[in-house]
């Protein structure tokens, strides 16, 4: 497990450690789902509770950064199957500001997540490093989660529930079936 020190955008030194396990999850029924990010680092589980848009955007941005990087030979994938997160961990927080960077020397993407309820100058609640394979897998899972919810209205783009949808763009006259 590699540990590196980095300087975040607030010029504070932070540690980012290679992730053993990472998975975005949605709990509940579409329209009532709660989203979270489960991360295991050195056998310790951290859960970051996120908005749907945060999960989706993190996946998109990580993939965007990955696609801009020069090609390198594929490294053997580490197995995550034997690592199970502790879903009852006390180390949980609500995600706020996020930062991304890249460690060129070790070819790792770095994710830094701040607790939304913490003071601005407070150290990040979570920082970790991802391999390219972990980044791709996370991005695919995040996209599947975000698109697996309620269908969106073709007119206004808002989610449609199980009942009738009253579209604000059509002054309530567009009823999707």
C-alpha positions as MATLAB code, in Angstrom:
seq = 'XXXXXXXXXXXXXXXXXXXXXXXXXXXXXXXXXXXXXXXXXXXXXXXXXXXXXXXXXXXXXXXXXXXXXXXXXXXXXXXXXXXXXXXXXXXXXXXXXXXXXXXXXXXXXXXXXXXXXXXXXXXXXXXXXXXXXXXXXXXXXXXXXXXXXXXXXXXXXXXXXXXXXXXXXXXXXXXXX';
ca = [
       0.000    0.000    0.000;
       1.546    3.239   -1.118;
       1.144    6.431    0.907;
       2.012    9.814   -0.549;
       1.772   13.363    0.743;
       0.172   15.996   -1.486;
      -0.661   19.648   -1.225;
      -4.371   20.421   -1.600;
      -5.744   23.632   -3.088;
      -5.633   25.256    0.346;
      -1.848   24.592    0.465;
      -2.245   22.049    3.268;
      -0.304   18.836    3.163;
      -2.540   15.764    2.984;
      -1.944   12.040    2.761;
      -3.529    9.946    0.052;
      -3.368    6.162    0.349;
      -4.122    3.511   -2.272;
      -7.691    2.219   -2.082;
      -8.283   -1.475   -1.474;
     -12.003   -1.292   -2.258;
     -14.276    1.412   -3.686;
     -17.938    1.243   -4.640;
     -20.720    3.781   -5.134;
     -24.118    2.622   -3.869;
     -27.739    3.702   -3.968;
     -30.010    2.618   -1.133;
     -33.789    2.655   -1.443;
     -36.314    2.923   -4.253;
     -35.932    5.327   -7.209;
     -37.105    8.759   -6.144;
     -36.260    8.012   -2.520;
     -32.696    6.781   -2.921;
     -29.725    7.837   -0.821;
     -26.257    7.631   -2.324;
     -22.980    6.781   -0.684;
     -19.397    5.977   -1.507;
     -17.817    3.044    0.340;
     -14.025    3.116    0.517;
     -11.690    0.679    2.257;
      -8.150    1.867    2.936;
      -5.746   -0.307    4.938;
      -8.689   -2.425    6.100;
     -10.620    0.600    7.422;
     -13.995    1.526    5.884;
     -15.066    5.123    5.328;
     -18.520    6.048    3.998;
     -19.134    9.363    2.272;
     -22.838   10.164    1.868;
     -23.385   12.032   -1.403;
     -26.032   13.545   -3.594;
     -26.873   11.652   -6.771;
     -25.313   14.443   -8.814;
     -22.062   14.218   -6.827;
     -21.723   10.487   -7.510;
     -22.441   10.970  -11.201;
     -20.175   13.985  -11.591;
     -17.281   12.339   -9.727;
     -17.516    9.351  -12.065;
     -17.637   11.628  -15.135;
     -14.696   13.774  -14.041;
     -12.520   10.814  -13.108;
     -13.162    9.262  -16.510;
     -12.461   12.594  -18.211;
      -9.104   12.923  -16.422;
      -8.278    9.297  -17.234;
      -9.006    9.801  -20.944;
      -6.638   12.786  -21.058;
      -3.708   10.844  -19.613;
      -1.082    9.280  -21.872;
      -1.426    5.554  -22.449;
       0.644    3.276  -20.252;
       0.936   -0.520  -20.160;
      -1.887   -2.108  -18.203;
      -0.948   -3.130  -14.702;
      -2.273   -6.348  -13.174;
      -5.565   -5.732  -11.418;
      -5.692   -6.199   -7.690;
      -8.519   -8.360   -6.476;
     -11.195   -6.626   -4.433;
     -13.426   -9.662   -3.965;
     -11.891  -10.702   -0.651;
     -12.237   -7.229    0.868;
     -15.625   -6.471    2.348;
     -16.470   -3.009    3.654;
     -17.792   -2.533    7.177;
     -21.188   -1.012    6.380;
     -21.695   -0.137   10.060;
     -18.502    1.883   10.381;
     -18.698    4.963   12.566;
     -16.461    6.786   10.073;
     -19.222    8.386    7.968;
     -19.747   11.939    6.737;
     -21.669   14.024    4.205;
     -19.546   14.893    1.186;
     -19.063   18.525    0.254;
     -16.246   19.933   -1.848;
     -14.185   17.435   -3.837;
     -10.789   17.771   -5.485;
      -9.088   15.627   -8.111;
      -5.447   15.397   -9.062;
      -2.994   13.010  -10.650;
       0.240   11.480   -9.365;
       2.332   11.107  -12.520;
       5.176    9.288  -10.776;
       2.948    6.441   -9.529;
       0.211    6.766  -12.193;
      -2.608    7.232   -9.674;
      -5.656    9.472   -9.653;
      -6.160   11.226   -6.338;
      -9.561   12.040   -4.865;
      -9.958   14.384   -1.905;
     -13.382   14.768   -0.269;
     -14.252   17.347    2.374;
     -17.011   17.022    4.976;
     -19.791   19.473    4.107;
     -20.287   20.276    7.799;
     -16.602   20.966    8.548;
     -14.983   24.386    8.674;
     -13.358   25.576    5.439;
      -9.808   25.257    6.821;
     -10.373   21.723    8.149;
      -8.391   18.858    6.664;
     -10.245   16.624    4.181;
     -12.447   13.902    5.620;
     -11.187   11.424    3.021;
      -8.309   11.286    0.540;
      -7.275    8.292   -1.530;
      -5.512    7.122   -4.677;
      -7.027    5.055   -7.495;
      -5.433    2.922  -10.178;
      -6.653    3.350  -13.740;
      -8.604    0.077  -13.486;
     -10.288    1.192  -10.244;
     -11.108    4.539  -11.848;
     -12.749    2.904  -14.869;
     -14.734    0.483  -12.705;
     -15.900    3.252  -10.362;
     -16.950    5.480  -13.272;
     -18.953    2.671  -14.882;
     -20.685    1.826  -11.586;
     -21.460    5.494  -10.899;
     -23.003    5.951  -14.354;
     -25.124    2.807  -13.935;
     -26.370    4.047  -10.543;
     -27.265    7.519  -11.771;
     -29.002    6.342  -14.940;
     -30.752    3.489  -13.118;
     -33.175    5.795  -11.325;
     -36.410    7.361  -12.457;
     -36.785    8.241  -16.142;
     -36.416   11.912  -17.031;
     -39.008   14.000  -18.818;
     -37.992   14.655  -22.440;
     -39.305   18.210  -22.179;
     -38.032   19.556  -18.847;
     -35.369   17.001  -17.910;
     -36.788   16.530  -14.400;
     -37.327   13.057  -12.960;
     -40.736   11.536  -13.497;
     -42.302    9.696  -10.592;
     -44.667    6.744  -10.598;
     -47.687    9.061  -10.812;
     -48.571   11.581  -13.514;
     -45.827   14.050  -14.399;
     -46.791   17.678  -14.749;
     -44.141   19.269  -16.939;
     -43.200   22.837  -16.003;
     -41.939   23.523  -19.556;
     -45.378   22.786  -20.953;
     -47.210   24.708  -18.244;
     -48.478   21.446  -16.800;
     -49.986   20.217  -20.089;
     -47.410   17.595  -21.095;
     -48.323   14.289  -19.541;
     -45.805   11.540  -20.168;
     -47.076    7.978  -20.006;
];
